[in-house]
């Protein structure tokens, strides 16, 4: 796609949003991902991070598991959820700072 003033201005607006991926920008502007990458390079922008985005909160299943592990014991929680104690330990370390009061509030209130 040739760069015209309108598409370039929209691209500059979209690329400024760090929450958007190249694929999302390409879809919004109806251009290819390669074009987004080339245009970003022409602006001398650093490449976007690759891979899955980091979770900000545990999934509902992991919230239930964490609540169970904190209530009884990690070993019993592992047996109940049919996973290894090592996995429970890793999840507890991963979500160590996650407040226990917030765990599964939506399930207990509904």
N, CA, C and O of each residue as an XYZ file, in Angstrom:
440
protein
N       0.850     -1.179      0.000
C       0.000      0.000      0.000
C       0.891      1.237      0.000
O       1.857      1.328      0.757
N       0.551      2.164     -0.846
C       1.295      3.418     -0.871
C       0.896      4.260      0.324
O      -0.251      4.260      0.769
N       1.867      4.960      0.813
C       1.646      5.815      1.968
C       1.015      7.130      1.531
O       1.640      7.905      0.806
N      -0.204      7.387      1.960
C      -0.786      8.705      1.715
C      -0.891      9.421      3.064
O      -0.711      8.801      4.112
N      -1.170     10.681      3.040
C      -1.154     11.490      4.260
C      -2.156     10.985      5.291
O      -1.867     10.969      6.487
N      -3.329     10.576      4.829
C      -4.363     10.114      5.739
C      -3.972      8.809      6.429
O      -4.061      8.698      7.651
N      -3.535      7.817      5.640
C      -3.176      6.522      6.234
C      -1.944      6.659      7.126
O      -1.850      5.994      8.157
N      -1.001      7.515      6.739
C       0.200      7.713      7.546
C      -0.151      8.373      8.886
O       0.378      7.978      9.924
N      -1.032      9.365      8.869
C      -1.443     10.037     10.107
C      -2.160      9.062     11.041
O      -1.921      9.063     12.248
N      -3.031      8.239     10.482
C      -3.728      7.232     11.301
C      -2.739      6.224     11.872
O      -2.861      5.800     13.021
N      -1.748      5.842     11.048
C      -0.733      4.892     11.507
C       0.059      5.467     12.678
O       0.287      4.778     13.673
N       0.471      6.704     12.566
C       1.253      7.341     13.632
C       0.445      7.391     14.925
O       0.998      7.188     16.006
N      -0.855      7.658     14.828
C      -1.723      7.657     16.011
C      -1.804      6.262     16.632
O      -1.691      6.109     17.848
N      -1.998      5.255     15.794
C      -2.154      3.880     16.281
C      -0.852      3.321     16.863
O      -0.876      2.641     17.889
N       0.267      3.599     16.223
C       1.535      3.028     16.667
C       1.961      3.619     18.012
O       2.777      3.034     18.724
N       1.407      4.773     18.348
C       1.718      5.391     19.637
C       1.086      4.690     20.819
O       1.460      4.945     21.963
N       0.137      3.815     20.561
C      -0.537      3.081     21.629
C       0.213      1.776     21.894
O       0.151      0.867     21.065
N       0.920      1.651     23.023
C       1.712      0.445     23.278
C       0.874     -0.802     23.555
O       1.391     -1.919     23.534
N      -0.419     -0.610     23.814
C      -1.293     -1.758     24.087
C      -1.651     -2.537     22.821
O      -2.036     -3.703     22.898
N      -1.527     -1.896     21.661
C      -1.910     -2.537     20.406
C      -0.758     -3.340     19.823
O       0.396     -2.914     19.874
N      -1.074     -4.496     19.272
C      -0.080     -5.296     18.570
C      -0.035     -4.852     17.116
O      -0.914     -4.128     16.647
N       1.003     -5.295     16.410
C       1.095     -4.986     14.980
C      -0.119     -5.548     14.245
O      -0.646     -4.909     13.334
N      -0.557     -6.729     14.634
C      -1.710     -7.354     13.974
C      -2.968     -6.523     14.177
O      -3.755     -6.363     13.244
N      -3.171     -5.994     15.375
C      -4.344     -5.172     15.644
C      -4.293     -3.860     14.850
O      -5.307     -3.402     14.322
N      -3.107     -3.270     14.777
C      -2.951     -2.037     14.000
C      -3.225     -2.306     12.524
O      -3.924     -1.537     11.863
N      -2.665     -3.406     12.012
C      -2.860     -3.761     10.604
C      -4.337     -3.973     10.297
O      -4.827     -3.537      9.255
N      -5.042     -4.636     11.197
C      -6.465     -4.890     10.977
C      -7.262     -3.590     10.983
O      -8.156     -3.407     10.157
N      -6.946     -2.690     11.905
C      -7.662     -1.423     11.977
C      -7.435     -0.567     10.736
O      -8.355      0.092     10.253
N      -6.198     -0.581     10.221
C      -5.869      0.262      9.076
C      -6.053     -0.441      7.738
O      -5.885      0.157      6.675
N      -6.405     -1.736      7.812
C      -6.600     -2.552      6.607
C      -5.342     -2.590      5.741
O      -5.395     -2.406      4.525
N      -4.212     -2.832      6.401
C      -2.931     -3.017      5.721
C      -2.301     -4.286      6.261
O      -2.789     -4.844      7.243
N      -1.237     -4.749      5.648
C      -0.608     -5.989      6.106
C       0.277     -5.720      7.322
O       0.701     -4.591      7.571
N       0.538     -6.780      8.063
C       1.410     -6.682      9.234
C       2.819     -6.281      8.802
O       3.502     -5.537      9.505
N       3.247     -6.778      7.647
C       4.568     -6.419      7.134
C       4.668     -4.923      6.878
O       5.706     -4.313      7.139
N       3.597     -4.332      6.371
C       3.586     -2.897      6.132
C       3.708     -2.133      7.451
O       4.437     -1.145      7.540
N       2.993     -2.599      8.467
C       3.088     -1.966      9.785
C       4.521     -2.036     10.289
O       5.051     -1.053     10.808
N       5.140     -3.183     10.139
C       6.519     -3.369     10.596
C       7.477     -2.440      9.844
O       8.339     -1.810     10.456
N       7.329     -2.357      8.541
C       8.210     -1.514      7.725
C       8.015     -0.036      8.071
O       8.986      0.711      8.189
N       6.763      0.381      8.232
C       6.503      1.774      8.570
C       7.058      2.111      9.959
O       7.590      3.199     10.175
N       6.927      1.164     10.899
C       7.468      1.394     12.244
C       8.989      1.524     12.190
O       9.573      2.359     12.881
N       9.626      0.686     11.360
C      11.078      0.783     11.204
C      11.470      2.108     10.589
O      12.507      2.670     10.943
N      10.657      2.622      9.669
C      10.981      3.904      9.042
C      10.903      5.047     10.050
O      11.543      6.083      9.868
N      10.115      4.860     11.121
C      10.052      5.852     12.199
C      11.136      5.608     13.250
O      11.237      6.342     14.233
N      11.940      4.571     13.030
C      13.026      4.163     13.944
C      12.492      3.811     15.336
O      13.111      4.120     16.355
N      11.337      3.163     15.350
C      10.761      2.702     16.608
C      11.341      1.344     16.980
O      11.637      0.547     16.090
N      11.513      1.059     18.262
C      11.977     -0.271     18.648
C      10.884     -1.300     18.350
O       9.701     -0.960     18.384
N      11.253     -2.533     18.062
C      10.232     -3.549     17.772
C       9.377     -3.848     19.003
O       9.824     -3.698     20.140
N       8.153     -4.268     18.755
C       7.259     -4.631     19.853
C       7.704     -5.952     20.461
O       8.387     -6.750     19.820
N       7.310     -6.165     21.697
C       7.623     -7.423     22.364
C       6.824     -8.551     21.731
O       5.701     -8.359     21.264
N       7.425     -9.720     21.727
C       6.758    -10.875     21.137
C       6.182    -11.748     22.233
O       6.528    -11.617     23.407
N       5.291    -12.643     21.823
C       4.752    -13.622     22.760
C       3.477    -13.163     23.449
O       2.922    -12.100     23.171
N       3.050    -14.014     24.353
C       1.813    -13.771     25.076
C       2.009    -12.654     26.097
O       3.069    -12.541     26.713
N       0.992    -11.842     26.267
C       1.068    -10.775     27.255
C       0.929    -11.338     28.652
O       0.211    -12.314     28.870
N       1.611    -10.726     29.590
C       1.600    -11.183     30.973
C       0.220    -10.943     31.600
O      -0.386     -9.887     31.413
N      -0.257    -11.933     32.339
C      -1.553    -11.805     32.998
C      -1.453    -10.835     34.167
O      -0.426    -10.768     34.842
N      -2.513    -10.092     34.401
C      -2.509     -9.188     35.543
C      -3.213     -9.821     36.742
O      -3.026     -9.388     37.879
N      -4.003    -10.823     36.487
C      -4.646    -11.546     37.584
C      -4.775    -13.012     37.204
O      -4.847    -13.349     36.022
N      -4.805    -13.890     38.214
C      -4.906    -15.319     37.900
C      -6.268    -15.679     37.310
O      -7.263    -14.991     37.535
N      -6.285    -16.767     36.553
C      -7.553    -17.246     35.998
C      -8.453    -17.703     37.149
O      -7.996    -17.871     38.279
N      -9.716    -17.897     36.847
C     -10.671    -18.314     37.889
C     -10.247    -19.640     38.500
O     -10.323    -19.817     39.716
N      -9.798    -20.577     37.660
C      -9.345    -21.880     38.181
C      -8.156    -21.706     39.108
O      -8.103    -22.307     40.181
N      -7.200    -20.880     38.691
C      -6.030    -20.658     39.536
C      -6.389    -19.901     40.811
O      -5.766    -20.111     41.852
N      -7.387    -19.025     40.738
C      -7.847    -18.345     41.951
C      -8.424    -19.352     42.945
O      -8.151    -19.289     44.144
N      -9.226    -20.280     42.425
C      -9.774    -21.322     43.293
C      -8.668    -22.183     43.894
O      -8.706    -22.531     45.074
N      -7.689    -22.518     43.069
C      -6.575    -23.325     43.540
C      -5.784    -22.585     44.616
O      -5.421    -23.175     45.634
N      -5.516    -21.305     44.399
C      -4.768    -20.513     45.382
C      -5.534    -20.391     46.692
O      -4.953    -20.499     47.772
N      -6.830    -20.167     46.592
C      -7.643    -20.080     47.806
C      -7.603    -21.414     48.572
O      -7.462    -21.433     49.795
N      -7.726    -22.506     47.845
C      -7.682    -23.837     48.473
C      -6.324    -24.091     49.101
O      -6.242    -24.576     50.230
N      -5.252    -23.766     48.376
C      -3.903    -24.005     48.887
C      -3.622    -23.165     50.128
O      -2.903    -23.610     51.023
N      -4.173    -21.968     50.194
C      -3.960    -21.123     51.378
C      -4.834    -21.559     52.543
O      -4.467    -21.374     53.703
N      -5.996    -22.141     52.233
C      -6.922    -22.560     53.280
C      -6.490    -23.877     53.916
O      -6.370    -23.970     55.138
N      -6.257    -24.895     53.089
C      -5.846    -26.194     53.630
C      -4.329    -26.290     53.528
O      -3.620    -25.707     54.349
N      -3.833    -26.994     52.564
C      -2.382    -27.067     52.360
C      -2.108    -27.223     50.872
O      -2.959    -27.714     50.131
N      -0.921    -26.806     50.431
C      -0.600    -26.952     49.008
C      -0.648    -28.401     48.526
O      -1.062    -28.666     47.398
N      -0.229    -29.333     49.372
C      -0.252    -30.746     48.988
C      -1.666    -31.263     48.779
O      -1.933    -31.977     47.812
N      -2.568    -30.905     49.680
C      -3.960    -31.338     49.541
C      -4.636    -30.646     48.357
O      -5.472    -31.242     47.677
N      -4.275    -29.406     48.118
C      -4.823    -28.687     46.965
C      -4.373    -29.354     45.663
O      -5.143    -29.451     44.708
N      -3.116    -29.813     45.636
C      -2.590    -30.496     44.450
C      -3.387    -31.764     44.174
O      -3.727    -32.046     43.024
N      -3.685    -32.522     45.209
C      -4.469    -33.752     45.044
C      -5.877    -33.408     44.563
O      -6.405    -34.056     43.659
N      -6.476    -32.396     45.163
C      -7.842    -32.006     44.813
C      -7.945    -31.527     43.367
O      -8.927    -31.827     42.688
N      -6.940    -30.785     42.885
C      -6.973    -30.252     41.519
C      -6.251    -31.155     40.519
O      -6.154    -30.830     39.336
N      -5.753    -32.275     40.998
C      -5.072    -33.280     40.169
C      -3.887    -32.700     39.405
O      -3.718    -32.931     38.208
N      -3.072    -31.941     40.136
C      -1.830    -31.420     39.581
C      -0.713    -31.703     40.588
O      -0.978    -32.167     41.697
N       0.511    -31.430     40.209
C       1.635    -31.719     41.105
C       1.787    -30.636     42.175
O       1.343    -29.500     42.006
N       2.427    -31.024     43.280
C       2.706    -30.059     44.341
C       3.641    -28.961     43.824
O       3.562    -27.804     44.235
N       4.528    -29.365     42.907
C       5.451    -28.389     42.330
C       4.688    -27.296     41.573
O       5.024    -26.116     41.669
N       3.665    -27.697     40.826
C       2.864    -26.727     40.072
C       2.128    -25.785     41.020
O       2.043    -24.583     40.767
N       1.597    -26.332     42.108
C       0.910    -25.501     43.101
C       1.900    -24.493     43.690
O       1.579    -23.316     43.854
N       3.087    -24.964     43.999
C       4.114    -24.098     44.568
C       4.494    -22.977     43.605
O       4.647    -21.826     44.013
N       4.644    -23.317     42.325
C       4.990    -22.304     41.324
C       3.879    -21.259     41.190
O       4.154    -20.065     41.068
N       2.628    -21.714     41.215
C       1.504    -20.771     41.134
C       1.442    -19.881     42.369
O       1.143    -18.691     42.264
N       1.719    -20.446     43.528
C       1.698    -19.655     44.752
C       2.810    -18.599     44.739
O       2.612    -17.474     45.198
N       3.975    -18.970     44.210
C       5.064    -17.994     44.086
C       4.723    -16.932     43.054
O       4.993    -15.749     43.264
N       4.123    -17.352     41.926
C       3.780    -16.428     40.850
C       2.776    -15.376     41.320
O       2.881    -14.204     40.960
N       1.805    -15.801     42.124
C       0.743    -14.905     42.577
C       0.874    -14.572     44.060
O      -0.126    -14.347     44.742
N       2.101    -14.544     44.551
C       2.372    -14.288     45.963
C       1.798    -12.951     46.436
O       1.237    -12.877     47.529
N       1.928    -11.914     45.645
C       1.447    -10.598     46.035
C      -0.037    -10.400     45.810
O      -0.593     -9.370     46.191
N      -0.686    -11.385     45.188
C      -2.113    -11.254     44.889
C      -2.905    -11.346     46.187
O      -2.788    -12.339     46.905
N      -3.705    -10.338     46.501
C      -4.435    -10.348     47.777
C      -5.446    -11.491     47.852
O      -6.226    -11.712     46.925
N      -5.417    -12.200     48.955
C      -6.331    -13.325     49.155
C      -7.779    -12.860     49.192
O      -8.678    -13.622     48.836
N      -8.021    -11.627     49.615
C      -9.390    -11.114     49.692
C     -10.016    -10.979     48.312
O     -11.236    -11.066     48.175
N      -9.185    -10.766     47.279
C      -9.724    -10.602     45.930
C      -9.970    -11.931     45.238
O     -10.625    -11.968     44.197
N      -9.466    -13.010     45.788
C      -9.597    -14.292     45.124
C     -11.053    -14.722     45.031
O     -11.735    -14.855     46.047
N     -11.511    -14.933     43.847
C     -12.830    -15.466     43.529
C     -13.961    -14.699     44.199
O     -14.933    -15.303     44.653
N     -13.847    -13.399     44.266
C     -14.922    -12.606     44.847
C     -16.165    -12.658     43.970
O     -17.292    -12.609     44.463
N     -15.944    -12.759     42.663
C     -17.103    -12.784     41.754
C     -17.885    -14.080     41.897
O     -19.105    -14.078     41.731
N     -17.213    -15.186     42.201
C     -17.914    -16.463     42.346
C     -18.657    -16.538     43.683
O     -19.778    -17.042     43.743
N     -18.043    -16.043     44.739
C     -18.675    -16.146     46.051
C     -19.830    -15.169     46.205
O     -20.747    -15.426     46.985
N     -19.810    -14.053     45.480
C     -20.900    -13.097     45.600
C     -22.073    -13.429     44.685
O     -23.175    -12.915     44.876
N     -21.838    -14.294     43.681
C     -22.904    -14.576     42.707
C     -23.564    -15.818     42.919
O     -24.476    -16.168     42.169
